[in-house]
Amino acid sequence: MEYLITGYWKDDKIEFKDYKVTSTQDSGEDDDIFYYELTEDKIKDAIAKGEDTDLEFVITSYREAT
């Protein structure tokens, strides 16, 4: 499953929008994929935790990629 996430970088607070992530481990070398292995549950958990994650960025919202 692929999702589009919106959020910001922890270090400089620069926002980003609609970065494509996938729940699979590896779907080849797709330059469009920003991050692999982010399931919907992991995304929801990251949103709930805010800056308290191991990620270098904060996810503020997401939607399923079409």
Sequence and secondary structure as in RCSB ss.txt:
>XXXX:A:sequence
MEYLITGYWKDDKIEFKDYKVTSTQDSGEDDDIFYYELTEDKIKDAIAKGEDTDLEFVITSYREAT
>XXXX:A:secstr
 EEEEEEEETTT  EEEEEEEESSS  SS TTEEESS  HHHHHHHHHHTT SSSSEEEEEEEE  
